[in-house]
Protein backbone atom coordinates (compact mmCIF):
# COMPACT_ATOMS: atom_id res chain seq x y z
CA UNK A 1 0.00 0.00 0.00
CA UNK A 2 1.31 3.43 -0.91
CA UNK A 3 1.53 6.13 1.76
CA UNK A 4 1.02 9.87 1.55
CA UNK A 5 2.49 12.47 3.89
CA UNK A 6 3.05 16.19 3.67
CA UNK A 7 6.48 17.55 4.49
CA UNK A 8 8.00 20.97 4.54
CA UNK A 9 10.71 21.66 1.95
CA UNK A 10 14.07 21.93 3.75
CA UNK A 11 14.99 25.20 2.01
CA UNK A 12 13.13 28.39 1.20
CA UNK A 13 12.09 29.09 -2.38
CA UNK A 14 12.98 32.30 -4.25
CA UNK A 15 10.08 34.07 -2.56
CA UNK A 16 11.55 33.24 0.86
CA UNK A 17 8.87 30.69 1.78
CA UNK A 18 8.89 26.97 2.55
CA UNK A 19 6.83 24.89 0.11
CA UNK A 20 4.72 22.06 1.50
CA UNK A 21 5.26 18.89 -0.53
CA UNK A 22 3.22 15.70 -0.71
CA UNK A 23 5.54 12.71 -0.37
CA UNK A 24 4.33 9.52 -2.02
CA UNK A 25 5.95 6.24 -0.99
CA UNK A 26 5.18 2.96 -2.74
CA UNK A 27 7.30 -0.06 -1.91
CA UNK A 28 10.88 1.16 -1.80
CA UNK A 29 10.34 4.10 -4.15
CA UNK A 30 9.33 7.64 -3.27
CA UNK A 31 8.66 10.98 -4.90
CA UNK A 32 7.44 14.42 -3.89
CA UNK A 33 4.80 16.62 -5.48
CA UNK A 34 4.80 20.36 -4.75
CA UNK A 35 1.58 21.77 -3.38
CA UNK A 36 0.49 25.34 -4.05
CA UNK A 37 0.80 26.06 -0.33
CA UNK A 38 3.86 27.54 1.34
CA UNK A 39 4.61 29.03 4.74
CA UNK A 40 6.81 31.89 5.81
CA UNK A 41 8.19 30.22 8.94
CA UNK A 42 8.84 26.56 9.70
CA UNK A 43 6.83 26.99 12.89
CA UNK A 44 3.71 27.71 10.77
CA UNK A 45 3.71 24.02 9.73
CA UNK A 46 2.35 21.50 12.25
CA UNK A 47 4.13 18.30 11.20
CA UNK A 48 2.22 15.80 13.35
CA UNK A 49 -1.19 17.22 12.46
CA UNK A 50 -0.18 17.74 8.80
CA UNK A 51 -1.74 21.21 8.95
CA UNK A 52 -0.81 24.86 8.48
CA UNK A 53 -1.18 26.82 11.70
CA UNK A 54 -4.23 29.13 11.72
CA UNK A 55 -4.97 28.77 7.99
CA UNK A 56 -8.15 26.76 7.29
CA UNK A 57 -8.14 27.64 3.56
CA UNK A 58 -4.61 26.27 3.07
CA UNK A 59 -5.55 23.13 5.02
CA UNK A 60 -8.61 22.65 2.82
CA UNK A 61 -6.41 22.78 -0.29
CA UNK A 62 -3.94 20.28 1.20
CA UNK A 63 -6.79 17.95 2.20
CA UNK A 64 -8.12 18.09 -1.36
CA UNK A 65 -4.70 17.26 -2.77
CA UNK A 66 -4.30 14.30 -0.43
CA UNK A 67 -7.81 13.07 -1.26
CA UNK A 68 -7.05 13.28 -4.99
CA UNK A 69 -3.93 11.11 -4.71
CA UNK A 70 -5.64 8.74 -2.25
CA UNK A 71 -8.36 8.11 -4.83
CA UNK A 72 -5.75 7.41 -7.51
CA UNK A 73 -3.99 4.96 -5.21
CA UNK A 74 -7.26 3.23 -4.29
CA UNK A 75 -8.23 2.82 -7.97
CA UNK A 76 -4.79 1.42 -8.82
CA UNK A 77 -4.94 -0.93 -5.84
CA UNK A 78 -8.39 -2.20 -6.79
CA UNK A 79 -7.27 -2.81 -10.37
CA UNK A 80 -4.19 -4.69 -9.17
CA UNK A 81 -1.78 -2.26 -10.83
CA UNK A 82 -0.40 -0.53 -7.73
CA UNK A 83 2.12 -3.18 -6.71
CA UNK A 84 4.34 -2.84 -9.78
CA UNK A 85 4.35 0.95 -9.96
CA UNK A 86 7.03 3.34 -8.82
CA UNK A 87 5.92 6.27 -6.68
CA UNK A 88 6.76 8.66 -9.52
CA UNK A 89 4.35 6.83 -11.80
CA UNK A 90 1.54 7.30 -9.26
CA UNK A 91 2.26 11.04 -9.17
CA UNK A 92 1.96 11.32 -12.95
VOMAR-47843 format. One line per field, with one value per atom (N, C-alpha, C, CB): residue number from 1; x negated, y, z negated; atom name. Coordinates in steps of 0.2 Angstrom, whole numbers, padded with zeros to 4 digits. Each point is the difference from the previous one (the first is absolute). Glycine has a CB too. Layout:
# VOMAR-47843
seq	c(NUM, ...)
x	c(X, ...)
y	c(Y, ...)
z	c(Z, ...)
atom	c(CA, ...)
This chain:
# VOMAR-47843
seq	c(1, 1, 1, 1, 2, 2, 2, 2, 3, 3, 3, 3, 4, 4, 4, 4, 5, 5, 5, 5, 6, 6, 6, 6, 7, 7, 7, 7, 8, 8, 8, 8, 9, 9, 9, 9, 10, 10, 10, 10, 11, 11, 11, 11, 12, 12, 12, 12, 13, 13, 13, 13, 14, 14, 14, 14, 15, 15, 15, 15, 16, 16, 16, 16, 17, 17, 17, 17, 18, 18, 18, 18, 19, 19, 19, 19, 20, 20, 20, 20, 21, 21, 21, 21, 22, 22, 22, 22, 23, 23, 23, 23, 24, 24, 24, 24, 25, 25, 25, 25, 26, 26, 26, 26, 27, 27, 27, 27, 28, 28, 28, 28, 29, 29, 29, 29, 30, 30, 30, 30, 31, 31, 31, 31, 32, 32, 32, 32, 33, 33, 33, 33, 34, 34, 34, 34, 35, 35, 35, 35, 36, 36, 36, 36, 37, 37, 37, 37, 38, 38, 38, 38, 39, 39, 39, 39, 40, 40, 40, 40, 41, 41, 41, 41, 42, 42, 42, 42, 43, 43, 43, 43, 44, 44, 44, 44, 45, 45, 45, 45, 46, 46, 46, 46, 47, 47, 47, 47, 48, 48, 48, 48, 49, 49, 49, 49, 50, 50, 50, 50, 51, 51, 51, 51, 52, 52, 52, 52, 53, 53, 53, 53, 54, 54, 54, 54, 55, 55, 55, 55, 56, 56, 56, 56, 57, 57, 57, 57, 58, 58, 58, 58, 59, 59, 59, 59, 60, 60, 60, 60, 61, 61, 61, 61, 62, 62, 62, 62, 63, 63, 63, 63, 64, 64, 64, 64, 65, 65, 65, 65, 66, 66, 66, 66, 67, 67, 67, 67, 68, 68, 68, 68, 69, 69, 69, 69, 70, 70, 70, 70, 71, 71, 71, 71, 72, 72, 72, 72, 73, 73, 73, 73, 74, 74, 74, 74, 75, 75, 75, 75, 76, 76, 76, 76, 77, 77, 77, 77, 78, 78, 78, 78, 79, 79, 79, 79, 80, 80, 80, 80, 81, 81, 81, 81, 82, 82, 82, 82, 83, 83, 83, 83, 84, 84, 84, 84, 85, 85, 85, 85, 86, 86, 86, 86, 87, 87, 87, 87, 88, 88, 88, 88, 89, 89, 89, 89, 90, 90, 90, 90, 91, 91, 91, 91, 92, 92, 92, 92)
x	c(-0004, 0004, -0004, 0009, -0008, -0004, 0002, 0000, -0004, 0001, -0001, -0003, 0007, 0000, -0001, 0007, -0012, -0001, -0003, -0003, 0005, -0002, -0007, 0012, -0016, -0006, -0002, -0004, 0000, -0002, -0007, 0006, -0006, -0007, -0005, 0006, -0012, -0005, -0003, -0003, 0004, -0003, 0006, -0012, 0011, 0004, 0000, -0001, 0007, 0000, -0003, 0010, -0010, -0002, 0004, -0004, 0010, 0005, -0002, 0009, -0013, -0002, 0005, -0005, 0009, 0005, -0002, 0009, -0006, -0001, 0006, -0007, 0005, 0006, 0002, -0004, 0010, 0002, 0001, 0006, -0009, 0000, 0003, -0011, 0015, 0003, -0005, 0012, -0014, -0005, 0004, -0009, 0008, 0003, -0005, 0009, -0007, -0005, 0004, -0006, 0003, 0003, -0005, 0009, -0009, -0005, -0007, 0005, -0010, -0006, -0002, -0004, 0009, -0001, 0004, -0001, -0001, 0003, -0001, -0001, 0006, 0000, 0003, 0000, -0001, 0004, 0003, -0008, 0014, 0004, 0001, 0006, -0008, 0001, 0007, -0011, 0013, 0007, 0000, 0003, 0002, 0001, -0001, 0007, -0008, 0000, -0007, 0011, -0013, -0006, 0001, -0006, 0001, 0000, -0006, 0007, -0007, -0005, -0005, 0008, -0006, -0004, 0001, 0000, -0005, 0001, 0005, -0012, 0012, 0005, 0007, -0009, 0011, 0006, 0003, -0002, -0002, 0001, 0001, -0005, 0010, 0001, -0001, 0008, -0014, -0002, 0005, -0012, 0013, 0004, 0007, -0007, 0010, 0007, 0001, 0002, -0008, 0000, 0004, -0002, 0002, 0004, -0005, 0010, -0007, -0003, 0003, -0002, -0002, 0003, 0004, -0010, 0016, 0005, 0002, -0005, 0005, 0002, 0005, -0012, 0018, 0005, 0000, 0007, -0008, 0001, -0006, 0006, -0012, -0006, 0001, -0007, 0010, 0001, 0005, -0003, 0008, 0005, -0003, 0009, -0014, -0003, -0004, 0000, -0004, -0004, 0004, -0009, 0015, 0004, 0003, 0003, -0002, 0003, -0006, 0008, -0014, -0005, -0002, -0005, 0006, -0002, 0006, -0006, 0012, 0006, -0001, 0008, -0010, -0001, -0005, 0003, -0008, -0005, 0002, -0009, 0013, 0002, 0005, -0001, 0005, 0005, -0004, 0009, -0014, -0004, -0003, -0003, 0000, -0003, 0005, -0008, 0014, 0005, 0002, 0004, -0003, 0002, -0005, 0006, -0013, -0005, 0000, -0007, 0008, 0000, 0005, -0005, 0011, 0006, -0001, 0007, -0011, -0001, -0006, 0005, -0008, -0006, -0006, 0007, -0007, -0006, -0005, 0007, -0005, -0004, -0007, 0011, -0011, -0006, -0006, 0008, -0007, -0006, -0002, 0004, 0000, -0002, -0005, 0012, -0016, -0004, 0004, -0010, 0008, 0003, 0001, -0004, -0001, 0000, 0006, -0012, 0013, 0005, 0007, -0007, 0008, 0006, 0001, -0001, -0004, 0001, 0001, -0008, 0007, 0001, 0007, -0011)
y	c(-0006, 0006, 0006, -0006, 0011, 0006, 0005, -0001, 0005, 0005, 0007, -0009, 0013, 0007, 0004, -0001, 0006, 0004, 0007, -0010, 0015, 0007, 0001, 0004, 0000, 0002, 0007, -0012, 0015, 0007, -0001, 0005, -0001, 0000, 0003, 0002, -0005, 0002, 0007, -0012, 0014, 0007, 0005, -0005, 0011, 0005, 0000, 0007, -0005, 0001, 0008, -0009, 0011, 0007, 0005, -0005, 0003, 0005, 0001, -0002, -0003, 0000, -0004, 0011, -0016, -0004, -0007, 0009, -0013, -0007, -0003, 0000, -0004, -0004, -0006, 0005, -0006, -0007, -0005, 0006, -0011, -0006, -0006, 0005, -0008, -0006, -0006, 0005, -0009, -0005, -0007, 0006, -0009, -0006, -0006, 0006, -0011, -0006, -0006, 0006, -0010, -0006, -0005, 0005, -0010, -0005, 0003, -0007, 0006, 0004, 0006, -0011, 0014, 0006, 0005, -0007, 0013, 0006, 0006, -0004, 0009, 0006, 0005, -0006, 0013, 0005, 0004, 0000, 0003, 0004, 0007, -0010, 0015, 0007, 0001, 0004, -0001, 0003, 0007, -0008, 0012, 0007, 0004, -0002, -0002, 0003, 0001, -0005, 0011, 0001, 0004, -0001, 0000, 0004, 0004, -0009, 0015, 0004, -0002, 0009, -0012, -0003, -0007, 0011, -0015, -0007, -0002, -0001, 0006, -0001, 0001, 0004, -0002, 0001, -0007, 0012, -0017, -0007, -0005, 0002, -0005, -0005, -0007, 0008, -0010, -0007, -0005, 0004, -0005, -0006, 0000, 0000, 0006, 0001, 0001, 0005, -0004, 0001, 0006, -0013, 0018, 0006, 0006, -0006, 0012, 0006, 0004, 0000, 0003, 0003, 0006, -0003, 0003, 0006, 0002, 0004, -0010, 0002, -0006, 0006, -0005, -0005, -0001, 0002, 0004, -0001, -0004, 0011, -0010, -0004, -0007, 0010, -0011, -0007, -0004, 0003, 0001, -0003, -0002, 0007, -0003, -0001, -0006, 0012, -0013, -0006, -0006, 0007, -0006, -0006, -0003, 0004, 0001, -0002, -0003, 0010, -0008, -0003, -0007, 0011, -0012, -0006, -0005, 0005, -0003, -0004, -0002, 0006, -0001, -0002, -0005, 0012, -0012, -0005, -0007, 0009, -0008, -0006, -0004, 0006, -0002, -0003, -0004, 0009, -0006, -0003, -0006, 0011, -0011, -0006, -0006, 0007, -0005, -0005, -0003, 0007, -0003, -0003, -0005, 0011, -0009, -0004, -0006, 0010, -0010, -0006, -0005, 0007, -0004, -0004, -0003, 0007, -0004, -0003, -0005, 0010, -0010, -0004, 0002, -0009, 0016, 0003, 0003, 0002, -0001, 0004, -0003, 0005, -0011, -0004, 0001, -0008, 0008, 0001, 0007, -0011, 0016, 0007, 0003, 0001, 0003, 0005, 0006, -0004, 0007, 0005, 0006, -0003, 0004, 0005, -0001, 0002, -0008, -0002, 0002, -0009, 0008, 0001, 0008, -0010, 0014, 0007, 0003, 0000, -0004, 0003, -0002, -0002)
z	c(0000, 0000, 0000, -0006, 0010, 0001, -0006, 0012, -0014, -0006, 0003, -0009, 0006, 0001, -0006, 0010, -0010, -0005, 0002, -0007, 0004, 0002, -0004, 0002, 0001, -0003, 0002, -0001, -0003, 0001, 0004, -0010, 0016, 0003, -0005, 0012, -0011, -0005, 0001, 0000, 0006, 0002, 0002, 0003, -0003, 0002, 0008, -0011, 0014, 0007, 0001, 0002, 0005, 0001, -0003, 0011, -0013, -0003, -0008, 0009, -0011, -0007, -0004, 0001, 0002, -0004, 0001, 0002, -0007, 0000, 0004, -0011, 0016, 0003, -0003, 0011, -0012, -0002, 0005, -0009, 0008, 0006, -0003, 0005, 0000, -0001, 0001, 0002, -0006, 0001, 0001, -0007, 0012, 0002, 0000, 0007, -0011, -0001, 0002, -0009, 0014, 0002, 0000, 0007, -0011, 0000, -0003, 0009, -0005, -0002, 0004, -0004, 0008, 0004, -0003, 0010, -0009, -0003, 0005, -0012, 0012, 0004, -0004, 0011, -0009, -0004, 0006, -0010, 0008, 0004, -0003, 0005, -0002, -0003, -0001, 0005, -0010, -0001, 0002, -0009, 0009, 0001, -0006, 0010, -0016, -0006, -0003, -0002, -0001, -0003, -0006, 0011, -0015, -0007, 0000, -0006, 0002, -0001, -0005, 0003, -0008, -0006, -0001, -0005, 0004, -0001, -0006, 0004, -0009, -0005, 0002, -0008, 0014, 0002, 0002, 0004, -0003, 0002, -0006, 0012, -0013, -0005, 0003, -0007, 0006, 0003, -0002, 0000, -0006, -0003, 0003, -0010, 0010, 0002, 0007, -0011, 0015, 0007, 0002, 0002, -0006, 0001, 0000, -0005, 0008, 0000, -0006, 0012, -0017, -0006, 0002, -0006, 0004, 0000, 0008, -0011, 0015, 0007, 0003, 0001, -0003, 0003, 0007, -0010, 0014, 0007, 0003, 0000, -0003, 0003, -0002, -0002, -0004, -0002, 0004, -0011, 0013, 0005, 0007, -0006, 0008, 0006, 0000, 0003, -0009, -0001, -0001, -0005, 0002, -0001, 0007, -0012, 0016, 0007, 0004, -0001, 0000, 0004, -0003, 0002, -0008, -0003, 0002, -0010, 0010, 0002, 0008, -0009, 0013, 0007, 0001, 0003, -0006, 0001, -0004, 0001, -0006, -0004, 0005, -0011, 0014, 0005, 0006, -0003, 0005, 0006, -0003, 0005, -0011, -0003, -0001, -0006, 0004, -0002, 0007, -0010, 0015, 0007, 0003, 0002, -0003, 0002, -0004, 0004, -0010, -0005, 0002, -0009, 0010, 0002, 0007, -0007, 0011, 0007, 0000, 0005, -0011, 0000, 0003, 0000, 0002, 0003, -0005, 0010, -0016, -0004, -0002, -0005, 0004, -0002, 0004, -0005, 0011, 0005, 0002, 0004, -0007, 0002, -0005, 0005, -0002, -0004, -0002, 0006, -0012, -0003, 0005, -0011, 0016, 0005, 0005, -0002, 0003, 0005, -0003, 0005, -0011, -0004, 0001, -0008, 0007, 0000, 0007, -0010, 0015, 0007, 0001, 0004)
atom	c(N, CA, C, CB, N, CA, C, CB, N, CA, C, CB, N, CA, C, CB, N, CA, C, CB, N, CA, C, CB, N, CA, C, CB, N, CA, C, CB, N, CA, C, CB, N, CA, C, CB, N, CA, C, CB, N, CA, C, CB, N, CA, C, CB, N, CA, C, CB, N, CA, C, CB, N, CA, C, CB, N, CA, C, CB, N, CA, C, CB, N, CA, C, CB, N, CA, C, CB, N, CA, C, CB, N, CA, C, CB, N, CA, C, CB, N, CA, C, CB, N, CA, C, CB, N, CA, C, CB, N, CA, C, CB, N, CA, C, CB, N, CA, C, CB, N, CA, C, CB, N, CA, C, CB, N, CA, C, CB, N, CA, C, CB, N, CA, C, CB, N, CA, C, CB, N, CA, C, CB, N, CA, C, CB, N, CA, C, CB, N, CA, C, CB, N, CA, C, CB, N, CA, C, CB, N, CA, C, CB, N, CA, C, CB, N, CA, C, CB, N, CA, C, CB, N, CA, C, CB, N, CA, C, CB, N, CA, C, CB, N, CA, C, CB, N, CA, C, CB, N, CA, C, CB, N, CA, C, CB, N, CA, C, CB, N, CA, C, CB, N, CA, C, CB, N, CA, C, CB, N, CA, C, CB, N, CA, C, CB, N, CA, C, CB, N, CA, C, CB, N, CA, C, CB, N, CA, C, CB, N, CA, C, CB, N, CA, C, CB, N, CA, C, CB, N, CA, C, CB, N, CA, C, CB, N, CA, C, CB, N, CA, C, CB, N, CA, C, CB, N, CA, C, CB, N, CA, C, CB, N, CA, C, CB, N, CA, C, CB, N, CA, C, CB, N, CA, C, CB, N, CA, C, CB, N, CA, C, CB, N, CA, C, CB, N, CA, C, CB, N, CA, C, CB, N, CA, C, CB, N, CA, C, CB, N, CA, C, CB, N, CA, C, CB, N, CA, C, CB, N, CA, C, CB, N, CA, C, CB, N, CA, C, CB, N, CA, C, CB, N, CA, C, CB, N, CA, C, CB)
